[in-house]
């Protein structure tokens, strides 16, 4: 048994129980790699606490023994942020057993969930109380609250509801020294000093471990409609969004774009999925509108807006879902992208954002440069255009790029192009996936020196021993 006489492990087992401190290599393996198998590491152990107090005990032990900590929730990330580095000296602290819903406050439209609560379960509890928690992404059945907070997750509802930063009212966090910060205040207005919770949202576990969050709820929509439309150009996509916003206001729940290349991969490698529109158009958009206003006819409203779009020649084809099952089949195309791409080949998903007005320019320049530089690669686009977050997804042929070294080399070339063009267009190299291992060196290249200095000062203030998720976001 690995590290059987390790004094840290002896005390960790005494605190948690032996079955919740995993050291066997076979038991460790699923936790020590990301779900795509791109990032792999080694760890001293995986620890599975069941309470905030147990998390605090473990962090105090790590401080005492000088042991690095890699926080992990559902491990569904795309940048390697929850995977350990080094020779196996770190522990992986997985919060999945902290999965309770502590409180639902209907009058305040808030819900308090622990860090290991699965997103689908949080949404389900909200629906049981006739409320909506709007965060939604493809890993809804496995991603957890702690990871969503720590990566400032986005998803398909950002256009109307914002990303995780806008959906969190309060946090409970265990600091690196084991102290518990109780910031579980369910307030929408609080100007009593610095808004400390914002430091931990998007920090990827480098400043402490989120153990619970107070989340915003919303009235559950009672009427909605879904459509899928085809378009000729990215410019038409932007103009369609503006038309929909003018016609429907903030009733647009989601507005998701997908290139023909991406839709083709999803249909061919997505386990029986099919498109309601022929795959012969350059671009596709999936639209969902919803509201809870009495007497509002969502279907008629959406059809009217699409009729105006057809008249203005912004779209070339459209399908409106006539029932929930058909709407779910449309959205299945969007939510199965990651899995389909993984089935197709070696996949690199860029997470760039640019000002919405510059999306067409960004796409054109990326297309041009990749075509001239990279071979045996499907270049796909998918994203939440309404917030400028367009993912450039590169799927490389495994027949051409056979070894991990070949894959990483070509990925580095392609990523450099995408990131250069996003920054050139006034954008960011990471919109919602985080920095993790994938972008830590690029951050130093593209982030302003003063920004990096301030981030390093914050890190040093909270974690002077550099034990919390070391080498993620900032290398020290």
MOURQUI-V52980 format. One record per backbone hydrogen bond with DSSP energy under -1.0 kcal/mol. NH is the residue of the N-H (numbers start at 1). CO is the residue of the C=O. E is the energy in kcal/mol with one decimal. If there is no record, write none. Layout:
nh->NH co->CO e->E
nh->NH co->CO e->E
//
This chain:
nh->4 co->1 e->-1.2
nh->6 co->3 e->-1.7
nh->10 co->6 e->-2.1
nh->11 co->7 e->-1.9
nh->12 co->8 e->-2.6
nh->13 co->9 e->-2.7
nh->14 co->10 e->-1.6
nh->15 co->11 e->-1.7
nh->16 co->12 e->-2.5
nh->17 co->13 e->-2.4
nh->20 co->17 e->-1.8
nh->21 co->18 e->-1.5
nh->22 co->46 e->-3.0
nh->28 co->24 e->-2.4
nh->29 co->25 e->-2.0
nh->31 co->28 e->-1.4
nh->32 co->28 e->-1.4
nh->34 co->39 e->-2.0
nh->37 co->34 e->-1.6
nh->41 co->32 e->-2.4
nh->44 co->90 e->-3.6
nh->46 co->22 e->-2.1
nh->47 co->92 e->-2.8
nh->48 co->20 e->-2.3
nh->55 co->51 e->-1.9
nh->56 co->52 e->-2.4
nh->57 co->53 e->-2.2
nh->58 co->54 e->-2.2
nh->59 co->55 e->-2.4
nh->60 co->56 e->-2.1
nh->61 co->57 e->-2.0
nh->62 co->58 e->-2.4
nh->63 co->59 e->-2.2
nh->64 co->60 e->-2.2
nh->65 co->61 e->-2.4
nh->66 co->62 e->-1.2
nh->67 co->62 e->-2.0
nh->69 co->467 e->-3.5
nh->70 co->91 e->-2.7
nh->72 co->93 e->-2.3
nh->83 co->80 e->-1.4
nh->91 co->68 e->-2.3
nh->92 co->45 e->-2.4
nh->93 co->70 e->-2.0
nh->94 co->47 e->-2.1
nh->95 co->72 e->-2.5
nh->98 co->95 e->-2.0
nh->99 co->97 e->-1.7
nh->102 co->112 e->-2.0
nh->103 co->112 e->-1.4
nh->105 co->110 e->-2.8
nh->110 co->105 e->-2.1
nh->111 co->215 e->-2.0
nh->112 co->103 e->-3.0
nh->113 co->213 e->-2.5
nh->114 co->100 e->-2.6
nh->115 co->211 e->-2.1
nh->116 co->98 e->-3.4
nh->117 co->114 e->-1.7
nh->119 co->143 e->-2.5
nh->120 co->140 e->-2.1
nh->122 co->118 e->-2.1
nh->123 co->119 e->-2.7
nh->124 co->120 e->-2.0
nh->125 co->121 e->-2.5
nh->126 co->122 e->-2.2
nh->127 co->123 e->-2.2
nh->128 co->124 e->-2.1
nh->129 co->125 e->-1.0
nh->130 co->127 e->-2.1
nh->131 co->126 e->-2.7
nh->132 co->218 e->-2.9
nh->140 co->137 e->-1.7
nh->142 co->139 e->-2.5
nh->143 co->139 e->-3.2
nh->145 co->117 e->-2.1
nh->146 co->115 e->-3.1
nh->148 co->144 e->-2.3
nh->149 co->145 e->-2.6
nh->150 co->146 e->-2.4
nh->151 co->147 e->-1.7
nh->152 co->149 e->-1.0
nh->153 co->148 e->-2.4
nh->156 co->136 e->-2.2
nh->161 co->157 e->-2.8
nh->162 co->158 e->-1.6
nh->164 co->153 e->-2.6
nh->166 co->163 e->-1.4
nh->169 co->214 e->-3.2
nh->170 co->214 e->-1.2
nh->171 co->183 e->-1.4
nh->172 co->212 e->-2.5
nh->173 co->181 e->-2.2
nh->174 co->209 e->-2.7
nh->175 co->179 e->-3.1
nh->178 co->175 e->-2.5
nh->181 co->173 e->-3.5
nh->183 co->171 e->-1.9
nh->183 co->181 e->-1.1
nh->185 co->183 e->-2.1
nh->193 co->191 e->-1.9
nh->196 co->194 e->-1.5
nh->198 co->195 e->-1.3
nh->199 co->196 e->-1.5
nh->200 co->197 e->-1.0
nh->201 co->197 e->-1.1
nh->202 co->149 e->-1.7
nh->203 co->200 e->-1.3
nh->204 co->150 e->-2.5
nh->206 co->203 e->-1.7
nh->209 co->174 e->-2.6
nh->211 co->172 e->-2.8
nh->212 co->172 e->-1.3
nh->213 co->113 e->-2.7
nh->214 co->170 e->-2.7
nh->215 co->111 e->-3.6
nh->216 co->167 e->-2.5
nh->217 co->109 e->-2.8
nh->218 co->132 e->-2.0
nh->220 co->130 e->-1.2
nh->222 co->291 e->-1.3
nh->223 co->291 e->-2.1
nh->225 co->289 e->-2.1
nh->227 co->287 e->-2.4
nh->228 co->319 e->-2.5
nh->229 co->285 e->-2.7
nh->230 co->317 e->-2.5
nh->231 co->283 e->-2.7
nh->237 co->233 e->-1.3
nh->238 co->234 e->-2.1
nh->239 co->235 e->-2.2
nh->240 co->236 e->-2.5
nh->241 co->237 e->-2.2
nh->242 co->238 e->-2.0
nh->243 co->239 e->-2.2
nh->244 co->240 e->-2.8
nh->245 co->241 e->-2.6
nh->246 co->242 e->-2.1
nh->247 co->243 e->-2.3
nh->248 co->244 e->-3.4
nh->249 co->245 e->-1.7
nh->251 co->248 e->-1.4
nh->253 co->288 e->-2.2
nh->254 co->288 e->-1.8
nh->256 co->286 e->-2.6
nh->257 co->383 e->-2.2
nh->258 co->284 e->-2.5
nh->259 co->381 e->-2.7
nh->260 co->282 e->-2.2
nh->263 co->259 e->-2.3
nh->264 co->260 e->-2.5
nh->265 co->261 e->-1.5
nh->266 co->262 e->-2.2
nh->267 co->263 e->-2.3
nh->268 co->264 e->-2.1
nh->269 co->265 e->-2.5
nh->270 co->266 e->-1.0
nh->280 co->278 e->-2.1
nh->283 co->231 e->-1.9
nh->284 co->258 e->-2.2
nh->285 co->229 e->-2.2
nh->286 co->256 e->-2.8
nh->287 co->227 e->-2.9
nh->288 co->254 e->-2.2
nh->289 co->225 e->-2.5
nh->290 co->251 e->-2.2
nh->291 co->223 e->-2.2
nh->296 co->293 e->-1.6
nh->298 co->296 e->-1.1
nh->301 co->297 e->-2.1
nh->302 co->298 e->-2.7
nh->303 co->299 e->-2.6
nh->304 co->300 e->-2.2
nh->305 co->301 e->-2.1
nh->306 co->302 e->-2.4
nh->307 co->303 e->-2.2
nh->308 co->304 e->-1.8
nh->309 co->305 e->-1.8
nh->310 co->306 e->-2.5
nh->311 co->307 e->-2.2
nh->312 co->308 e->-1.8
nh->313 co->310 e->-1.3
nh->314 co->309 e->-2.8
nh->316 co->230 e->-2.7
nh->319 co->228 e->-2.4
nh->321 co->226 e->-2.6
nh->327 co->323 e->-1.9
nh->328 co->324 e->-2.7
nh->329 co->325 e->-1.7
nh->330 co->326 e->-1.7
nh->331 co->327 e->-2.3
nh->332 co->328 e->-1.8
nh->335 co->331 e->-2.5
nh->336 co->332 e->-1.3
nh->337 co->334 e->-1.1
nh->340 co->336 e->-2.3
nh->341 co->337 e->-2.8
nh->342 co->338 e->-2.1
nh->343 co->339 e->-1.9
nh->344 co->340 e->-1.6
nh->345 co->341 e->-2.1
nh->346 co->396 e->-1.7
nh->348 co->394 e->-2.6
nh->350 co->392 e->-2.7
nh->353 co->428 e->-1.7
nh->354 co->388 e->-2.0
nh->358 co->355 e->-2.3
nh->359 co->356 e->-1.4
nh->362 co->358 e->-2.5
nh->363 co->359 e->-2.7
nh->364 co->360 e->-2.3
nh->365 co->361 e->-2.2
nh->366 co->362 e->-2.4
nh->367 co->363 e->-2.6
nh->368 co->364 e->-2.2
nh->369 co->365 e->-2.4
nh->370 co->366 e->-2.7
nh->371 co->367 e->-2.3
nh->372 co->368 e->-1.2
nh->374 co->370 e->-2.9
nh->378 co->395 e->-2.8
nh->380 co->393 e->-3.0
nh->382 co->391 e->-1.8
nh->383 co->257 e->-1.9
nh->384 co->389 e->-2.1
nh->387 co->384 e->-3.5
nh->388 co->385 e->-1.9
nh->390 co->388 e->-1.1
nh->391 co->382 e->-3.3
nh->393 co->380 e->-2.6
nh->394 co->348 e->-3.1
nh->395 co->378 e->-2.3
nh->396 co->346 e->-3.3
nh->397 co->376 e->-2.1
nh->401 co->397 e->-2.6
nh->407 co->403 e->-2.3
nh->408 co->404 e->-2.6
nh->409 co->405 e->-2.1
nh->410 co->406 e->-2.1
nh->411 co->407 e->-2.3
nh->412 co->408 e->-2.1
nh->413 co->409 e->-1.5
nh->414 co->410 e->-2.3
nh->415 co->411 e->-3.0
nh->416 co->412 e->-1.9
nh->417 co->413 e->-1.5
nh->418 co->414 e->-2.2
nh->419 co->415 e->-2.9
nh->420 co->416 e->-2.4
nh->421 co->417 e->-2.2
nh->422 co->418 e->-2.0
nh->423 co->419 e->-2.4
nh->424 co->420 e->-2.2
nh->425 co->421 e->-1.5
nh->426 co->423 e->-1.9
nh->427 co->422 e->-2.8
nh->428 co->353 e->-2.3
nh->431 co->351 e->-2.4
nh->437 co->79 e->-2.2
nh->438 co->79 e->-2.2
nh->439 co->435 e->-2.3
nh->443 co->439 e->-2.5
nh->446 co->442 e->-2.5
nh->447 co->443 e->-2.4
nh->452 co->448 e->-2.2
nh->453 co->449 e->-2.4
nh->454 co->450 e->-2.4
nh->455 co->451 e->-2.3
nh->456 co->452 e->-2.5
nh->457 co->453 e->-2.0
nh->458 co->454 e->-2.0
nh->459 co->455 e->-2.4
nh->460 co->456 e->-2.5
nh->461 co->457 e->-2.1
nh->462 co->458 e->-2.0
nh->463 co->459 e->-3.0
nh->466 co->463 e->-2.0
nh->469 co->69 e->-3.7
nh->472 co->469 e->-1.3
nh->474 co->472 e->-2.9
//
